[in-house]
């Protein structure tokens, strides 16, 4: 069977006939392998007659050997002659002496059997495990009813009273089987539909659950009695192997032990039944068989698990599927691959951006087959075996071939944890000496790699398509932008930043002279004269760049000297004619910096204002000006910092990305950075760290104020929370004051200062700890359940700094806080990883589905603002760029059209919209998209990772999940105490807040929200319980009361007469999103979750494009609740996916029927993932057994729309080059793959020709030899 022909996968219950159909024979004995002959026992769990031969083409007794007897069944031992691999496929069965209930359908929630029979799950269990009896036919006895559960004592009493044949009651799974056989699904369905009409409350909920189960069996053509097993399938022996260890003992899979228990008990029961043993003994034995089968299917689900050696619970069939180590996640979604290696990484500053250094021996191993092929092709070896010998001998001739092969074949590098798509990138390998993989310094940010012992894995793509994809889509030099915000991710860091910072610094004449004086005092007259010369060269005029560089090389001027140069000598197209006719004031360093860029790139003198469109006239002076004087009057320009380099790189990318070699400019920036940071010779020494001059005075001031606070606290004038908050504010303020003084006292050329200011390493807070004070330290607080308030700080601050050294008590306080920090980081990494996993799961099937969904809806956007603090979370410009307008945008001042409907908004247009003072724009986004599956190109807009309009088939869901999850580790873990102010509750922030929003949880301290839009007409005084009533009057003059409890605080701006919209917060606190959806509708809840998630990330300085968050929110809202079934078979209050109900309604409308009505429903990401239409995807996520139980009952069909389902069954994923959509990239990949294939075929033809020639030569030689002997 070709896996690509599979279009759907169905799961269902197996009927007894189906189980026997699968089976190749009955397993009758519990024995496994004969200890003497080491052969499988006949009719045992490893029987060769049932499961196939243990050795290829050989029967058990040895009568038939060799492949020529293929298909023969041995007349002696009954084994078919075939491959031994059939032992991985052939199943057996055990004929059960008594029907056995499948534990998934008994103990699952909800219990399917209990729902069908309308009895309580507890009663069902009592019947199955032989505690109570169930009436199967009450006949004429009034006291008994059908399906009534009675105790053994009652059963006996009724038997004695009315006689043995007066009623029928049974016990055990056979009773349940009989009742299930009697269920008439159609009648049950009609009965339940009738009952539902007037049912309410809990009764209604149970009826809906029952109706769902009945419908599931009805629609899937399955019988309920199939949930009771009469024959038990035995899985193939090679899937539950038994291995012989060195000492002659066996290691076996737990399943064998569990099967053995079932067979032993079943055989014993059969014997007892044959002997006509008393019922009580038989019942006990039946119960034991039931328990043995339960343990096999799901050990530990019902009672104490069956244990093996060392009291370890045995792994049952369910355990083999569940969890990270289960079949789904371990083997189907994650597979081990050949052609891979791993090693430590080291920096490769000499590499091009698309290259990586591959250690010689690793390259040889990874590319061995390719090297062998090439050796034979070049006739350095006569055949593959000879070539292999050459490699084993390390013949020096192989290395040229290795370099040749490796040089034109891309490899993939991966650094775990792979948090986003840039964690795996392709490189062209270059053979290097040593055993470390060399990595280009600029790709470190994307991999989050550093060279302190990190390891990376290398993978070799094999097929032509894979190589073409790697080179076109994954090459590091093509992955310049970060997918989360569309900003360049290859910005230089550390010494690259420092070098460029040093290169673009400016120094005045006075500073050069001062340095000369210092050197003179140290007795270094030669250097002093040199520095004086640098000072004298300020304001010198040069003819052109060559002359400047010559002067610098001959030490006549310094990198930081400000000089003049004729504008026209730089050939910059951005200079105006006037500027070309004047002198440009710049430094030698800046001239060198600008040498890296083409002539049509702006001249970078500073990165401020509109630096990228024109150069400020203040840098140009007319001929004849006294230049040294003019320079002396100019303020010094700031050198280029990390942020500025980022802007320069973004500008380079925007201008030249279409040319495809922008990376060459980034490589130049990197090379210059390394070169000039070496020339700068930055060091750190103790003399660079001067303790702050105001430290002592400030610390004493702090101690006094802290004592005052303590006195107030002890008198009861401050609560613990208020005291803690004020203490934190006090020491925080003092630490800031000391830090500010420190920074102001530092010389500009202090190396530590330069590192911090340039953004290369460290910041003000680090410096304050080195030379100011360390301040307050955090401490771990107890678990949430502990009563009372717990302070999260140690109240004694650390007064010392690292320059002076800490005393013992300070050292201990410090360690306490640091240890909390380290544990927090470890916990945070796990939480963040789990959040990413859930996000990926919920969004994995969102793919760009079509060019245009033709939606009539737009989405009105404005800047996202935090009302309380009056700060902008995300401005309108960022929300507009890369989107399509849904309505014409007209300039209110001039009446001109800025952008038409369905037109793309780029940076320029967005600027115009903002300049026109427009505050709201209607755009297309994921919320307004009408595509049945996924999103359309126009509603998605620009792909952040490429800077171009998104292509069809792009996996935007995965990209969204990665973009939100990847920066998760940078978010804080803690809840902040607001310390008795406004609300007095803990605000959940950071990672827990993001999780709370995406899981749509009810917050701990919910805010009261307005149920209707209207005017606040009354705010009543508090009653005896402190409850205040806020009355809102709507347009229909109805007064709606909102109760505010004593612990809640009404927001300061609400007064009588204020107008409030439905869903707005009346009190402080957190909105419950589900309540918001009910009150204010879809848009309100979409806006709220988007704003709140944005707020968390932006507050930590992390930029994420809002389109990523929109996609996840859409997935949270992809299911709906049926309000009215119309002419469909849907039941009121049932939940169903939006895509499915649209499909059903369309079919009904075609026949002029009455469609179903529905309302939106908000689900958390975990719940949404489990409730997805794809059962394969849901089962591989969480709650595997529950998902499979539900899917089997419904006879669910997986249409393989998402990515996970296709990975599981081994098909190409329906995204990217695997999708059927028209894609520019796919075309390029296919063309390149075809070229590679053609080249390979040409070579093969040449090799074949040579082989023919060789054979002919051999033939001629033989002929000659023969004629000679004659």
ChimeraX attribute file (.defattr): number of C-alpha atoms within 10 A of each C-alpha:
attribute: neighborCount
match mode: 1-to-1
recipient: residues
	/A:1	5
	/A:2	6
	/A:3	10
	/A:4	11
	/A:5	8
	/A:6	13
	/A:7	12
	/A:8	11
	/A:9	15
	/A:10	14
	/A:11	18
	/A:12	19
	/A:13	20
	/A:14	16
	/A:15	19
	/A:16	17
	/A:17	11
	/A:18	12
	/A:19	19
	/A:20	20
	/A:21	13
	/A:22	15
	/A:23	22
	/A:24	16
	/A:25	19
	/A:26	21
	/A:27	26
	/A:28	18
	/A:29	18
	/A:30	21
	/A:31	19
	/A:32	21
	/A:33	18
	/A:34	12
	/A:35	11
	/A:36	6
	/A:37	8
	/A:38	10
	/A:39	16
	/A:40	20
	/A:41	19
	/A:42	21
	/A:43	20
	/A:44	21
	/A:45	29
	/A:46	30
	/A:47	28
	/A:48	25
	/A:49	22
	/A:50	25
	/A:51	29
	/A:52	31
	/A:53	24
	/A:54	22
	/A:55	15
	/A:56	16
	/A:57	22
	/A:58	24
	/A:59	27
	/A:60	24
	/A:61	13
	/A:62	11
	/A:63	11
	/A:64	21
	/A:65	16
	/A:66	12
	/A:67	13
	/A:68	10
	/A:69	16
	/A:70	15
	/A:71	13
	/A:72	15
	/A:73	16
	/A:74	19
	/A:75	10
	/A:76	12
	/A:77	15
	/A:78	17
	/A:79	24
	/A:80	24
	/A:81	25
	/A:82	22
	/A:83	17
	/A:84	17
	/A:85	15
	/A:86	17
	/A:87	21
	/A:88	16
	/A:89	14
	/A:90	19
	/A:91	24
	/A:92	26
	/A:93	22
	/A:94	23
	/A:95	18
	/A:96	20
	/A:97	18
	/A:98	20
	/A:99	21
	/A:100	26
	/A:101	27
	/A:102	19
	/A:103	23
	/A:104	23
	/A:105	20
	/A:106	22
	/A:107	18
	/A:108	16
	/A:109	12
	/A:110	17
	/A:111	19
	/A:112	24
	/A:113	27
	/A:114	20
	/A:115	21
	/A:116	21
	/A:117	18
	/A:118	14
	/A:119	15
	/A:120	14
	/A:121	20
	/A:122	12
	/A:123	18
	/A:124	24
	/A:125	20
	/A:126	19
	/A:127	23
	/A:128	23
	/A:129	20
	/A:130	19
	/A:131	16
	/A:132	22
	/A:133	26
	/A:134	27
	/A:135	21
	/A:136	21
	/A:137	18
	/A:138	17
	/A:139	14
	/A:140	10
	/A:141	12
	/A:142	7
	/A:143	8
	/A:144	16
	/A:145	15
	/A:146	14
	/A:147	19
	/A:148	16
	/A:149	24
	/A:150	19
	/A:151	15
	/A:152	15
	/A:153	11
	/A:154	13
	/A:155	19
	/A:156	13
	/A:157	12
	/A:158	17
	/A:159	16
	/A:160	10
	/A:161	10
	/A:162	11
	/A:163	11
	/A:164	11
	/A:165	8
	/A:166	14
	/A:167	17
	/A:168	16
	/A:169	19
	/A:170	20
	/A:171	21
	/A:172	26
	/A:173	25
	/A:174	20
	/A:175	19
	/A:176	27
	/A:177	21
	/A:178	14
	/A:179	21
	/A:180	19
	/A:181	12
	/A:182	13
	/A:183	16
	/A:184	13
	/A:185	19
	/A:186	12
	/A:187	9
	/A:188	16
	/A:189	18
	/A:190	11
	/A:191	12
	/A:192	16
	/A:193	14
	/A:194	11
	/A:195	13
	/A:196	18
	/A:197	10
	/A:198	8
	/A:199	14
	/A:200	11
	/A:201	7
	/A:202	9
	/A:203	12
	/A:204	16
	/A:205	15
	/A:206	16
	/A:207	19
	/A:208	20
	/A:209	17
	/A:210	22
	/A:211	21
	/A:212	19
	/A:213	23
	/A:214	24
	/A:215	19
	/A:216	20
	/A:217	20
	/A:218	18
	/A:219	13
	/A:220	15
	/A:221	13
	/A:222	19
	/A:223	18
	/A:224	26
	/A:225	22
	/A:226	18
	/A:227	25
	/A:228	23
	/A:229	23
	/A:230	22
	/A:231	22
	/A:232	22
	/A:233	21
	/A:234	22
	/A:235	22
	/A:236	21
	/A:237	25
	/A:238	17
	/A:239	12
	/A:240	15
	/A:241	15
	/A:242	17
	/A:243	11
	/A:244	11
	/A:245	9
	/A:246	7
	/A:247	6
	/A:248	9
	/A:249	10
	/A:250	12
	/A:251	11
	/A:252	13
	/A:253	17
	/A:254	20
	/A:255	23
	/A:256	23
	/A:257	20
	/A:258	24
	/A:259	23
	/A:260	20
	/A:261	20
	/A:262	25
	/A:263	25
	/A:264	16
	/A:265	23
	/A:266	25
	/A:267	20
	/A:268	17
	/A:269	24
	/A:270	17
	/A:271	13
	/A:272	16
	/A:273	17
	/A:274	9
	/A:275	9
	/A:276	10
	/A:277	12
	/A:278	10
	/A:279	11
	/A:280	10
	/A:281	12
	/A:282	17
	/A:283	17
	/A:284	14
	/A:285	19
	/A:286	26
	/A:287	20
	/A:288	18
	/A:289	26
	/A:290	26
	/A:291	23
	/A:292	23
	/A:293	25
	/A:294	24
	/A:295	29
	/A:296	27
	/A:297	21
	/A:298	22
	/A:299	25
	/A:300	18
	/A:301	15
	/A:302	14
	/A:303	10
	/A:304	10
	/A:305	18
	/A:306	19
	/A:307	17
	/A:308	13
	/A:309	7
	/A:310	6
	/A:311	9
	/A:312	10
	/A:313	15
	/A:314	22
	/A:315	23
	/A:316	24
	/A:317	18
	/A:318	19
	/A:319	19
	/A:320	15
	/A:321	19
	/A:322	20
	/A:323	17
	/A:324	13
	/A:325	12
	/A:326	17
	/A:327	17
	/A:328	21
	/A:329	18
	/A:330	17
	/A:331	14
	/A:332	16
	/A:333	16
	/A:334	12
	/A:335	8
	/A:336	7
	/A:337	9
	/A:338	8
	/A:339	13
	/A:340	18
	/A:341	16
	/A:342	16
	/A:343	18
	/A:344	15
	/A:345	23
	/A:346	20
	/A:347	18
	/A:348	17
	/A:349	16
	/A:350	16
	/A:351	17
	/A:352	19
	/A:353	24
	/A:354	23
	/A:355	23
	/A:356	27
	/A:357	26
	/A:358	26
	/A:359	19
	/A:360	19
	/A:361	15
	/A:362	19
	/A:363	23
	/A:364	23
	/A:365	14
	/A:366	19
	/A:367	18
	/A:368	18
	/A:369	14
	/A:370	16
	/A:371	26
	/A:372	25
	/A:373	18
	/A:374	21
	/A:375	24
	/A:376	17
	/A:377	17
	/A:378	12
	/A:379	13
	/A:380	16
	/A:381	18
	/A:382	12
	/A:383	14
	/A:384	16
	/A:385	12
	/A:386	15
	/A:387	24
	/A:388	17
	/A:389	13
	/A:390	18
	/A:391	20
	/A:392	9
	/A:393	10
	/A:394	13
	/A:395	11
	/A:396	10
	/A:397	12
	/A:398	19
	/A:399	16
	/A:400	9
	/A:401	19
	/A:402	22
	/A:403	18
	/A:404	14
	/A:405	19
	/A:406	21
	/A:407	14
	/A:408	12
	/A:409	20
	/A:410	26
	/A:411	27
	/A:412	23
	/A:413	24
	/A:414	19
	/A:415	21
	/A:416	14
	/A:417	11
	/A:418	14
	/A:419	24
	/A:420	23
	/A:421	19
	/A:422	26
	/A:423	19
	/A:424	22
	/A:425	25
	/A:426	30
	/A:427	25
	/A:428	22
	/A:429	25
	/A:430	20
	/A:431	22
	/A:432	18
	/A:433	12
	/A:434	12
	/A:435	16
	/A:436	20
	/A:437	28
	/A:438	27
	/A:439	28
	/A:440	22
	/A:441	25
	/A:442	24
	/A:443	23
	/A:444	19
	/A:445	17
	/A:446	24
	/A:447	22
	/A:448	15
	/A:449	19
	/A:450	15
	/A:451	14
	/A:452	9
	/A:453	11
	/A:454	14
	/A:455	18
	/A:456	20
	/A:457	17
	/A:458	24
	/A:459	19
	/A:460	22
	/A:461	19
	/A:462	14
	/A:463	12
	/A:464	19
	/A:465	20
	/A:466	14
	/A:467	24
	/A:468	24
	/A:469	23
	/A:470	23
	/A:471	24
	/A:472	17
	/A:473	19
	/A:474	22
	/A:475	22
	/A:476	28
	/A:477	25
	/A:478	21
	/A:479	23
	/A:480	28
	/A:481	21
	/A:482	22
	/A:483	25
	/A:484	26
	/A:485	20
	/A:486	19
	/A:487	20
	/A:488	19
	/A:489	22
	/A:490	24
	/A:491	28
	/A:492	26
	/A:493	21
	/A:494	17
	/A:495	20
	/A:496	25
	/A:497	30
	/A:498	30
	/A:499	28
	/A:500	29
	/A:501	27
	/A:502	25
	/A:503	27
	/A:504	25
	/A:505	21
	/A:506	22
	/A:507	19
	/A:508	18
	/A:509	22
	/A:510	13
	/A:511	14
	/A:512	22
	/A:513	19
	/A:514	15
	/A:515	16
	/A:516	24
	/A:517	18
	/A:518	12
	/A:519	17
	/A:520	15
	/A:521	11
	/A:522	10
	/A:523	11
	/A:524	13
	/A:525	14
	/A:526	11
	/A:527	14
	/A:528	22
	/A:529	16
	/A:530	17
	/A:531	25
	/A:532	20
	/A:533	19
	/A:534	25
	/A:535	26
	/A:536	18
	/A:537	19
	/A:538	25
	/A:539	23
	/A:540	16
	/A:541	19
	/A:542	17
	/A:543	13
	/A:544	15
	/A:545	17
	/A:546	11
	/A:547	13
	/A:548	23
	/A:549	19
	/A:550	12
	/A:551	16
	/A:552	17
	/A:553	11
	/A:554	10
	/A:555	14
	/A:556	17
	/A:557	27
	/A:558	25
	/A:559	22
	/A:560	23
	/A:561	26
	/A:562	29
	/A:563	23
	/A:564	27
	/A:565	24
	/A:566	22
	/A:567	23
	/A:568	20
	/A:569	16
	/A:570	18
	/A:571	12
	/A:572	16
	/A:573	15
	/A:574	17
	/A:575	21
	/A:576	14
	/A:577	11
	/A:578	12
	/A:579	20
	/A:580	19
	/A:581	17
	/A:582	21
	/A:583	24
	/A:584	24
	/A:585	23
	/A:586	23
	/A:587	27
	/A:588	24
	/A:589	24
	/A:590	24
	/A:591	21
	/A:592	16
	/A:593	20
	/A:594	17
	/A:595	14
	/A:596	16
	/A:597	17
	/A:598	15
	/A:599	14
	/A:600	12
	/A:601	19
	/A:602	21
	/A:603	25
	/A:604	20
	/A:605	23
	/A:606	17
	/A:607	18
	/A:608	11
	/A:609	10
	/A:610	9
	/A:611	15
	/A:612	18
	/A:613	12
	/A:614	14
	/A:615	21
	/A:616	15
	/A:617	13
	/A:618	9
	/A:619	16
	/A:620	21
	/A:621	21
	/A:622	14
	/A:623	11
	/A:624	8
	/A:625	11
	/A:626	11
	/A:627	20
	/A:628	18
	/A:629	11
	/A:630	12
	/A:631	21
	/A:632	15
	/A:633	9
	/A:634	12
	/A:635	9
	/A:636	13
	/A:637	13
	/A:638	14
	/A:639	20
	/A:640	27
	/A:641	23
	/A:642	22
	/A:643	15
	/A:644	18
	/A:645	20
	/A:646	18
	/A:647	17
	/A:648	21
	/A:649	24
	/A:650	20
	/A:651	16
	/A:652	20
	/A:653	23
	/A:654	12
	/A:655	13
	/A:656	15
	/A:657	17
	/A:658	9
	/A:659	8
	/A:660	11
	/A:661	13
	/A:662	19
	/A:663	24
	/A:664	16
	/A:665	17
	/A:666	26
	/A:667	21
	/A:668	16
	/A:669	24
	/A:670	24
	/A:671	17
	/A:672	20
	/A:673	25
	/A:674	20
	/A:675	16
	/A:676	21
	/A:677	21
	/A:678	14
	/A:679	12
	/A:680	14
	/A:681	9
	/A:682	18
	/A:683	9
	/A:684	10
	/A:685	9
	/A:686	7
	/A:687	8
	/A:688	15
	/A:689	20
	/A:690	14
	/A:691	19
	/A:692	21
	/A:693	14
	/A:694	14
	/A:695	22
	/A:696	14
	/A:697	10
	/A:698	16
	/A:699	21
	/A:700	12
	/A:701	13
	/A:702	19
	/A:703	16
	/A:704	10
	/A:705	15
	/A:706	19
	/A:707	11
	/A:708	12
	/A:709	20
	/A:710	16
	/A:711	13
	/A:712	14
	/A:713	16
	/A:714	13
	/A:715	10
	/A:716	10
	/A:717	13
	/A:718	17
	/A:719	16
	/A:720	17
	/A:721	18
	/A:722	19
	/A:723	21
	/A:724	25
	/A:725	18
	/A:726	16
	/A:727	22
	/A:728	18
	/A:729	12
	/A:730	17
	/A:731	22
	/A:732	13
	/A:733	14
	/A:734	20
	/A:735	24
	/A:736	17
	/A:737	16
	/A:738	23
	/A:739	24
	/A:740	16
	/A:741	16
	/A:742	22
	/A:743	16
	/A:744	10
	/A:745	13
	/A:746	17
	/A:747	12
	/A:748	12
	/A:749	13
	/A:750	15
	/A:751	20
	/A:752	23
	/A:753	21
	/A:754	21
	/A:755	21
	/A:756	18
	/A:757	21
	/A:758	26
	/A:759	19
	/A:760	21
	/A:761	17
	/A:762	16
	/A:763	15
	/A:764	16
	/A:765	16
	/A:766	14
	/A:767	21
	/A:768	25
	/A:769	19
	/A:770	20
	/A:771	23
	/A:772	34
	/A:773	29
	/A:774	23
	/A:775	22
	/A:776	21
	/A:777	21
	/A:778	19
	/A:779	20
	/A:780	17
	/A:781	13
	/A:782	11
	/A:783	8
	/A:784	9
	/A:785	6
	/A:786	9
	/A:787	8
	/A:788	7
	/A:789	13
	/A:790	16
	/A:791	18
	/A:792	16
	/A:793	18
	/A:794	17
	/A:795	16
	/A:796	14
	/A:797	22
	/A:798	20
	/A:799	20
	/A:800	21
	/A:801	18
	/A:802	16
	/A:803	16
	/A:804	12
	/A:805	11
	/A:806	16
	/A:807	11
	/A:808	9
	/A:809	10
	/A:810	18
	/A:811	13
	/A:812	12
	/A:813	18
	/A:814	21
	/A:815	14
	/A:816	16
	/A:817	18
	/A:818	15
	/A:819	14
	/A:820	15
	/A:821	14
	/A:822	11
	/A:823	11
	/A:824	15
	/A:825	17
	/A:826	11
	/A:827	12
	/A:828	21
	/A:829	16
	/A:830	12
	/A:831	18
	/A:832	23
	/A:833	17
	/A:834	14
	/A:835	25
	/A:836	24
	/A:837	17
	/A:838	24
	/A:839	25
	/A:840	23
	/A:841	26
	/A:842	31
	/A:843	29
	/A:844	25
	/A:845	26
	/A:846	26
	/A:847	28
	/A:848	28
	/A:849	23
	/A:850	19
	/A:851	17
	/A:852	16
	/A:853	17
	/A:854	12
	/A:855	15
	/A:856	10
	/A:857	15
	/A:858	20
	/A:859	17
	/A:860	15
	/A:861	17
	/A:862	16
	/A:863	18
	/A:864	20
	/A:865	15
	/A:866	14
	/A:867	8
	/A:868	10
	/A:869	7
	/A:870	8
	/A:871	10
	/A:872	14
	/A:873	18
	/A:874	21
	/A:875	13
	/A:876	21
	/A:877	17
	/A:878	14
	/A:879	19
	/A:880	26
	/A:881	18
	/A:882	22
	/A:883	24
	/A:884	26
	/A:885	24
	/A:886	26
	/A:887	18
	/A:888	16
	/A:889	19
	/A:890	16
	/A:891	18
	/A:892	12
	/A:893	9
	/A:894	8
	/A:895	9
	/A:896	10
	/A:897	11
	/A:898	15
	/A:899	21
	/A:900	15
	/A:901	14
	/A:902	16
	/A:903	15
	/A:904	21
	/A:905	22
	/A:906	15
	/A:907	13
	/A:908	9
	/A:909	16
	/A:910	22
	/A:911	15
	/A:912	15
	/A:913	24
	/A:914	16
	/A:915	10
	/A:916	15
	/A:917	11
	/A:918	16
	/A:919	11
	/A:920	14
	/A:921	21
	/A:922	19
	/A:923	26
	/A:924	27
	/A:925	27
	/A:926	25
	/A:927	21
	/A:928	20
	/A:929	25
	/A:930	18
	/A:931	19
	/A:932	15
	/A:933	17
	/A:934	25
	/A:935	30
	/A:936	27
	/A:937	27
	/A:938	29
	/A:939	30
	/A:940	27
	/A:941	23
	/A:942	23
	/A:943	21
	/A:944	21
	/A:945	22
	/A:946	16
	/A:947	19
	/A:948	11
	/A:949	16
	/A:950	23
	/A:951	25
	/A:952	24
	/A:953	26
	/A:954	24
	/A:955	25
	/A:956	25
	/A:957	26
	/A:958	25
	/A:959	25
	/A:960	29
	/A:961	27
	/A:962	24
	/A:963	25
	/A:964	27
	/A:965	23
	/A:966	20
	/A:967	19
	/A:968	24
	/A:969	19
	/A:970	17
	/A:971	23
	/A:972	18
	/A:973	21
	/A:974	16
	/A:975	15
	/A:976	14
	/A:977	20
	/A:978	16
	/A:979	19
	/A:980	17
	/A:981	11
	/A:982	15
	/A:983	19
	/A:984	17
	/A:985	19
	/A:986	16
	/A:987	17
	/A:988	20
	/A:989	21
	/A:990	23
	/A:991	24
	/A:992	18
	/A:993	22
	/A:994	23
	/A:995	20
	/A:996	16
	/A:997	22
	/A:998	22
	/A:999	19
	/A:1000	20
	/A:1001	15
	/A:1002	15
	/A:1003	16
	/A:1004	14
	/A:1005	18
	/A:1006	16
	/A:1007	21
	/A:1008	25
	/A:1009	24
	/A:1010	25
	/A:1011	22
	/A:1012	20
	/A:1013	19
	/A:1014	23
	/A:1015	20
	/A:1016	22
	/A:1017	18
	/A:1018	16
	/A:1019	19
	/A:1020	12
	/A:1021	11
	/A:1022	13
	/A:1023	11
	/A:1024	8
	/A:1025	8
	/A:1026	13
	/A:1027	17
	/A:1028	21
	/A:1029	18
	/A:1030	24
	/A:1031	21
	/A:1032	28
	/A:1033	19
	/A:1034	20
	/A:1035	10
	/A:1036	7
	/A:1037	10
	/A:1038	12
	/A:1039	18
	/A:1040	18
	/A:1041	17
	/A:1042	18
	/A:1043	15
	/A:1044	20
	/A:1045	17
	/A:1046	13
	/A:1047	11
	/A:1048	23
	/A:1049	18
	/A:1050	21
	/A:1051	15
	/A:1052	11
	/A:1053	8
	/A:1054	16
	/A:1055	15
	/A:1056	13
	/A:1057	12
	/A:1058	12
	/A:1059	15
	/A:1060	21
	/A:1061	16
	/A:1062	18
	/A:1063	25
	/A:1064	19
	/A:1065	21
	/A:1066	22
	/A:1067	22
	/A:1068	21
	/A:1069	24
	/A:1070	18
	/A:1071	24
	/A:1072	21
	/A:1073	23
	/A:1074	16
	/A:1075	17
	/A:1076	23
	/A:1077	19
	/A:1078	17
	/A:1079	19
	/A:1080	19
	/A:1081	16
	/A:1082	18
	/A:1083	13
	/A:1084	18
	/A:1085	24
	/A:1086	20
	/A:1087	14
	/A:1088	19
	/A:1089	20
	/A:1090	21
	/A:1091	19
	/A:1092	18
	/A:1093	23
	/A:1094	21
	/A:1095	22
	/A:1096	20
	/A:1097	22
	/A:1098	15
	/A:1099	13
	/A:1100	13
	/A:1101	11
	/A:1102	16
	/A:1103	18
	/A:1104	22
	/A:1105	19
	/A:1106	20
	/A:1107	25
	/A:1108	26
	/A:1109	23
	/A:1110	20
	/A:1111	25
	/A:1112	26
	/A:1113	26
	/A:1114	21
	/A:1115	24
	/A:1116	24
	/A:1117	21
	/A:1118	18
	/A:1119	24
	/A:1120	22
	/A:1121	20
	/A:1122	21
	/A:1123	16
	/A:1124	18
	/A:1125	18
	/A:1126	17
	/A:1127	14
	/A:1128	16
	/A:1129	10
	/A:1130	19
	/A:1131	19
	/A:1132	18
	/A:1133	17
	/A:1134	17
	/A:1135	19
	/A:1136	19
	/A:1137	18
	/A:1138	19
	/A:1139	16
	/A:1140	14
	/A:1141	22
	/A:1142	14
	/A:1143	11
	/A:1144	15
	/A:1145	19
	/A:1146	14
	/A:1147	14
	/A:1148	17
	/A:1149	12
	/A:1150	8
	/A:1151	8
	/A:1152	10
	/A:1153	14
	/A:1154	14
	/A:1155	19
	/A:1156	21
	/A:1157	16
	/A:1158	20
	/A:1159	16
	/A:1160	18
	/A:1161	20
	/A:1162	25
	/A:1163	23
	/A:1164	20
	/A:1165	26
	/A:1166	21
	/A:1167	17
	/A:1168	23
	/A:1169	26
	/A:1170	22
	/A:1171	20
	/A:1172	20
	/A:1173	22
	/A:1174	22
	/A:1175	27
	/A:1176	28
	/A:1177	29
	/A:1178	26
	/A:1179	24
	/A:1180	27
	/A:1181	23
	/A:1182	18
	/A:1183	13
	/A:1184	22
	/A:1185	17
	/A:1186	18
	/A:1187	19
	/A:1188	20
	/A:1189	21
	/A:1190	22
	/A:1191	24
	/A:1192	21
	/A:1193	27
	/A:1194	24
	/A:1195	19
	/A:1196	20
	/A:1197	17
	/A:1198	19
	/A:1199	17
	/A:1200	25
	/A:1201	20
	/A:1202	25
	/A:1203	22
	/A:1204	25
	/A:1205	25
	/A:1206	21
	/A:1207	17
	/A:1208	19
	/A:1209	16
	/A:1210	13
	/A:1211	19
	/A:1212	15
	/A:1213	19
	/A:1214	22
	/A:1215	22
	/A:1216	20
	/A:1217	22
	/A:1218	13
	/A:1219	19
	/A:1220	13
	/A:1221	19
	/A:1222	14
	/A:1223	16
	/A:1224	11
	/A:1225	16
	/A:1226	22
	/A:1227	12
	/A:1228	15
	/A:1229	22
	/A:1230	16
	/A:1231	14
	/A:1232	19
	/A:1233	19
	/A:1234	15
	/A:1235	13
	/A:1236	17
	/A:1237	15
	/A:1238	12
	/A:1239	12
	/A:1240	12
	/A:1241	12
	/A:1242	12
	/A:1243	14
	/A:1244	14
	/A:1245	12
	/A:1246	12
	/A:1247	17
	/A:1248	12
	/A:1249	12
	/A:1250	14
	/A:1251	12
	/A:1252	12
	/A:1253	12
	/A:1254	12
	/A:1255	12
	/A:1256	12
	/A:1257	12
	/A:1258	12
	/A:1259	12
	/A:1260	12
	/A:1261	11
	/A:1262	12
	/A:1263	11
	/A:1264	12
	/A:1265	11
	/A:1266	10
	/A:1267	8
	/A:1268	8
	/A:1269	6
	/A:1270	6
